[in-house]
Amino acid sequence: MRSAPFTLLLSAFLCAIGCSDGGDGGAGGTGGQGATGGTGGATGGTTSTSTGGTDASTSATGSATGSTSASTGDATSSTGDATSSTSGTGGTGGGMAVRTPAASASTLREAGEKANPPILIGAAISGGGLNNGDYKRVAAAEHSYVTAENEMKWDALEPNPGQFSWGAADNIVNWARSNNMKVKGHTLVWHNQLPGWANSLSGATQVEQAIRRHIENVMGHFKDRIDTWDVVNEAVITNSDTGVGNPRMRPSVFFNALGERFIDLAFQIAREQDPNAKLYYNDYSIDALNDKADFVYEMIKGMVERGVPIDGVGFQMHIGPPNNEAGGADVAANLRRFADLGLEVLISEMDINRCSNQVTAEEQLEYYHDIVEACFVMPECTAITFWGINDGRSWLNSWSGALCNGQSSQSLLFNDQYQKKETYNKVMDALMGR
Ligand code: XIL
């Protein structure tokens, strides 16, 4: 347990370098939690470390970002503040640190790398895409962060119980590393794209053992190559995919056997595997202020208060049918409240679907600019990942829920010839503080 004077000193220091008010400060209060499910001494140790560490990681995030920008950040914060106030992204906490844009940049990647503090610019990469020269060129030139679109899901990695298949995932990870790109593991525990055998497990013991074996093997295999993970994906549903109506835990093989504690358990196992990895919860239609975002906020707040080792939340940012629409100001307010829990926030799977014209061309440009800006100005927002490279390969084109019926969703930053679209320019503007 940390002593009060240390906490006070720490917050005084953070505020001196330009911090938010640190939220309600209640997060660190709980002294370890009742063990979540018999994970033994190691878990206890991890848990109590991270209980202290929840605040510590708040501070660590704050001070890490703060300290990179400590001198310049404050010196330039008038510019930054001016930028953020025009867009209304000031959110709930005035006077907080802002990210400073690069002075010049010719790619999204460079804009992210030269910002202060830097921000990762990511893309979902598919094994198929890497067979195409243009795809590879654009992907590596414009991005510094990679998420495997499908190749690291449970069905791809563990098609049979305890039998792992690494080839397709290794291919993407090795390509990324040879281009100096960081990789996020996606995703350890998700109800979708599960192999049949996993979906038909039953009973708490079987399911817990399967989760443990999967996380240990997957994180173990990529240990020296991947240090950011989507640990749990999409554990919450509402009546509508837009995030509205009766938010609740999603029935799944995991929830049905273990109840909500499967989430804590997955994070604790992941932390045992890698004490330094960044561990994220990821979900869709929690981008704006809606029922699902409120529910997930309370869920995550509870995890932080219990000392569950979570480092951040990924907001998928699939905008347009069948998911939510979200304006920049709403996204800013929503990201801010999660960041005030002491967490990183990330835009993790952004695309804006134009099918059925539910989102007009003008709205799409405005959303791309304002949503990217909402993340960019916040030092706690550490990455912006787009869900694909070019329109022709977007998953939305063929997914029935997206209402495209095989037409192009026109949802990304590059057209079928890998040329930059107006959406690219809007994203670049936002990254450059314009
Ligand atoms: C999608 C892929 O893009 C598709 O190719 C696949 O058929 C289905 O999954 N949320 C997620 C991603 O977390 O993993 C999903 O990716 C899109 C929604």
Residues whose N, C-alpha, C, O or C-beta is under 5 A from the ligand:
A	BS01	XIL	E149 W395
